[in-house]
Amino acid sequence: MNKFINVSNLIDLALKEDSVFDDITTKEFVPSDKQAKAVLIANNSGILCGTDIFIKVFKTVDEKCKVSLKIKDGSQVKRGDKILEITGPACAILSGERTALNFLQHMSGIATLTNKFVTSVNNNKIKIYDTRKTIPGYRELAKYAVRCGGGTNHRIGLSDMVLIKDNHLKLTKDLTVEISEFRKKYKNIPVEVECENIKQVEYALDAKADIIMLDNTDFKNTKKMIALIRKNSTKEYKPDIEISGGINLKTAKKFAKLDVDRISIGMITHSSPALDVTLEITIK
């Protein structure tokens, strides 16, 4: 239950948004002393993620809720699988249902789509990375879901590493000098440079960037840039190559045939479809 550091406020906000403690339907139509049992069932195949949050939502609604987990996060589920059972006050189960499902379905959707990319690429040498394109406030959960799906986390926030993007380059006078000065102040923070053409790749190589991101480049030009990077790599300096920009399952599989180290994909956190699951009450 302590997997997430900053989730309690998010849960409180979600419960307040849903007016969970003022559920007029449940209050007026279900006896307050009624006990119930419910089962969480998968309606589609996918990767499960978010059971800790699911449980914490119900514990926040009513500590008397008890959950028996059948399948763990990161596991493959198929249609009809029983994920968990929850017993406790019927009013708490009914009122907390939608909030808990919203968390679990969204996180499972991210994990499932991430896993589809990992499977599509089918190359242990290439890592699938997420981005910072997450729902505000949900980043910790989204990043965890990516890991459950077999992916790797890019920077969590802006302080984790240097990522010099196209707009930074427009405002940078001498990339080589400025990266050199940065490294005098910060010894262990990696530096990544985003490149969209050969000239920018040359700048990144001269500056000895740790990671060179080839962003929104077509397949033909990407091959040329990779060849240039590998040609200029040495035993002492061999930057990682990252592909990014509008990657989908088809293009990820295509780019994975090239000599790259990582592929970063925004859609796994900003456009993943929710995993369809159902919470069904059984009479206790």
C-alpha positions in Angstrom: 0.0 0.0 0.0 3.0 2.3 0.2 4.0 1.8 -3.4 3.0 5.4 -4.3 4.1 8.5 -2.4 1.8 11.2 -3.6 -1.4 9.3 -4.3 -3.5 10.0 -1.2 -4.4 13.6 -2.2 -5.2 12.4 -5.7 -7.6 9.8 -4.3 -9.2 12.3 -2.0 -9.7 14.7 -4.9 -11.3 11.9 -7.0 -13.6 10.9 -4.2 -14.7 14.5 -3.7 -15.2 14.9 -7.4 -17.5 11.9 -7.4 -19.3 13.0 -4.2 -18.7 9.5 -2.9 -19.7 10.4 0.7 -22.9 12.0 -0.5 -24.1 9.2 -2.7 -27.8 9.9 -2.6 -28.8 6.7 -4.5 -27.0 4.4 -2.2 -27.9 6.2 1.0 -31.6 6.2 0.2 -32.0 2.7 -1.4 -29.4 0.5 0.4 -29.6 -0.3 4.2 -26.6 1.2 6.0 -25.9 -2.1 7.8 -26.0 -4.2 4.7 -22.9 -6.3 3.9 -21.9 -7.3 0.4 -19.3 -9.1 -1.7 -18.2 -8.1 -5.1 -15.8 -9.6 -7.7 -13.7 -7.7 -10.2 -13.8 -9.4 -13.6 -11.8 -8.7 -16.8 -13.9 -8.2 -19.9 -10.9 -8.0 -22.3 -7.4 -9.2 -22.4 -4.6 -6.9 -21.2 -2.0 -6.2 -18.6 -3.3 -5.6 -15.1 -2.2 -2.5 -13.3 -3.5 -0.4 -10.4 -4.7 -2.9 -7.8 -2.9 -1.1 -5.0 -4.8 2.1 -5.9 -8.0 0.2 -6.3 -7.7 -1.2 -2.8 -6.6 2.2 -1.3 -9.7 3.9 -2.7 -12.0 1.4 -0.9 -10.0 1.6 2.3 -10.3 5.4 2.1 -14.1 5.1 1.7 -14.4 2.6 4.5 -11.6 0.8 6.4 -13.9 -2.2 6.9 -13.6 -3.1 3.2 -11.4 -6.2 2.7 -9.9 -7.3 -0.6 -8.6 -10.7 -1.6 -6.3 -10.2 -4.6 -6.2 -13.1 -7.1 -4.0 -11.5 -9.9 -1.0 -9.2 -9.4 0.0 -6.0 -11.2 2.0 -6.7 -14.4 0.2 -10.0 -15.1 -1.7 -10.8 -18.3 -5.4 -11.1 -17.8 -7.9 -12.5 -20.2 -11.7 -12.2 -20.6 -13.5 -13.7 -17.7 -10.6 -13.7 -15.3 -11.5 -13.0 -11.7 -9.0 -10.3 -10.6 -10.0 -9.8 -6.9 -12.8 -10.1 -4.4 -14.0 -7.3 -2.1 -16.2 -7.7 1.0 -17.5 -5.1 3.4 -20.3 -2.6 3.8 -22.4 -2.6 0.7 -22.7 1.2 0.7 -19.0 1.7 0.6 -18.6 -0.8 -2.2 -21.3 0.8 -4.3 -20.2 4.4 -3.7 -16.5 3.7 -4.3 -16.9 1.5 -7.3 -16.5 4.1 -10.1 -13.6 6.0 -8.6 -11.7 2.8 -8.0 -12.4 1.5 -11.5 -11.3 4.8 -13.1 -7.9 4.4 -11.6 -7.4 0.7 -12.4 -8.8 0.9 -15.9 -6.7 3.9 -16.9 -3.5 2.4 -15.5 -4.2 -1.0 -17.0 -4.8 0.6 -20.3 -1.4 2.3 -20.2 0.3 -1.0 -19.2 -1.5 -2.9 -21.9 -0.6 -0.5 -24.7 3.0 -0.3 -23.5 3.2 -4.1 -23.6 1.9 -4.0 -27.2 4.8 -1.8 -28.2 7.3 -4.0 -26.4 5.9 -7.1 -28.1 5.7 -5.4 -31.5 9.4 -4.3 -31.3 10.4 -7.7 -30.1 14.0 -6.6 -29.5 15.6 -6.9 -26.0 18.3 -4.4 -27.0 15.7 -1.6 -27.7 13.8 -0.1 -24.7 10.4 1.4 -25.0 10.3 4.7 -23.1 7.4 6.9 -22.0 7.4 10.7 -22.1 6.0 13.5 -19.9 2.8 13.5 -21.8 0.7 12.5 -18.9 -2.6 13.7 -17.3 -1.6 16.3 -14.7 -1.3 14.8 -11.3 -1.3 11.2 -12.6 2.4 11.0 -13.6 3.5 8.7 -10.8 0.7 6.3 -11.6 1.3 6.5 -15.4 5.0 5.9 -15.0 4.4 2.9 -12.8 1.9 1.5 -15.4 4.5 1.8 -18.1 6.9 -0.3 -16.0 4.1 -2.9 -15.4 3.8 -3.1 -19.2 7.5 -3.8 -19.7 8.5 -0.2 -20.6 11.1 2.2 -19.2 10.5 5.6 -17.7 12.0 8.7 -19.3 12.5 11.6 -17.0 9.9 12.0 -14.3 10.3 15.8 -14.2 12.4 18.6 -15.6 15.1 18.3 -12.9 16.0 14.7 -13.7 18.1 15.3 -16.7 19.0 17.7 -19.5 16.9 17.5 -22.6 17.7 20.2 -25.1 14.8 20.4 -27.6 14.4 22.4 -30.8 13.2 25.5 -28.9 16.2 25.4 -26.6 18.5 25.1 -29.7 17.0 28.3 -31.1 18.1 30.1 -27.9 21.5 28.5 -27.5 24.6 30.2 -28.8 27.2 27.4 -28.7 25.9 24.0 -27.7 29.4 22.5 -27.2 30.6 25.2 -24.9 27.4 25.3 -22.9 27.2 21.5 -22.4 30.9 21.6 -21.4 30.2 24.3 -18.8 27.1 22.4 -17.5 29.2 19.3 -17.0 31.6 21.2 -14.8 28.8 22.0 -12.5 26.9 18.7 -12.7 28.9 15.5 -13.0 26.3 12.8 -13.2 23.3 14.3 -14.9 22.8 12.9 -18.5 22.5 15.3 -21.4 20.1 14.5 -24.3 19.8 16.6 -27.5 16.8 16.5 -29.8 17.7 16.6 -33.5 15.6 16.9 -36.6 18.3 17.1 -39.3 21.9 16.2 -40.0 23.2 19.6 -39.0 21.7 19.3 -35.5 23.1 15.8 -35.2 26.6 17.2 -36.0 26.1 19.8 -33.2 25.1 17.1 -30.8 28.1 14.9 -31.7 30.5 17.9 -31.3 29.0 18.6 -27.9 29.3 14.9 -26.9 25.6 14.5 -25.9 25.0 11.3 -24.0 21.8 10.7 -25.9 20.8 11.9 -29.3 17.1 11.9 -30.0 16.0 11.7 -33.6 12.7 13.4 -33.5 10.0 13.4 -36.2 12.4 12.2 -38.9 11.4 9.9 -41.7 12.9 6.4 -42.1 15.3 7.4 -44.9 16.8 10.4 -43.0 16.8 8.5 -39.8 19.0 5.8 -41.3 21.4 8.6 -42.5 21.6 10.2 -39.1 22.2 6.8 -37.3 25.0 6.0 -39.7 26.6 9.4 -39.0 26.3 8.9 -35.2 27.7 5.4 -35.3 30.5 6.5 -37.7 31.6 9.2 -35.1 31.2 6.9 -32.1 34.4 5.6 -30.4 35.2 3.4 -27.4 35.2 6.5 -25.2 32.2 8.1 -26.7 29.2 6.2 -27.9 25.9 8.0 -27.5 22.6 6.3 -27.2 20.2 6.8 -30.1 16.6 7.5 -29.4 13.8 7.6 -31.9 10.8 9.8 -31.1 7.9 11.7 -32.6 4.5 10.3 -33.7 5.5 6.7 -33.2 2.8 4.1 -33.6 2.8 0.3 -33.4 3.6 0.0 -37.2 6.4 2.5 -37.3 7.9 1.3 -34.0 8.3 -2.1 -35.5 9.9 -0.6 -38.6 12.3 1.7 -36.7 13.3 -1.2 -34.4 15.1 -2.8 -37.4 17.6 0.1 -37.2 20.6 0.3 -34.9 18.8 2.3 -32.2 18.8 2.0 -28.4 15.5 3.4 -27.4 12.1 4.5 -28.7 10.1 7.0 -26.8 6.3 7.1 -27.3 3.9 9.7 -26.1 0.7 7.9 -27.0 1.2 5.1 -24.4 0.4 7.6 -21.7 -1.8 10.2 -23.5 -3.9 8.0 -25.8 -4.1 4.5 -24.3 -7.7 3.0 -24.2 -8.9 1.9 -20.8 -9.0 -1.8 -20.1 -12.6 -3.0 -19.8 -13.2 -4.5 -16.3 -16.4 -5.0 -14.3 -17.1 -5.0 -10.6 -20.1 -7.3 -9.9 -21.9 -7.4 -6.6 -22.8 -10.9 -5.3 -25.3 -11.2 -2.4 -23.6 -12.0 0.9 
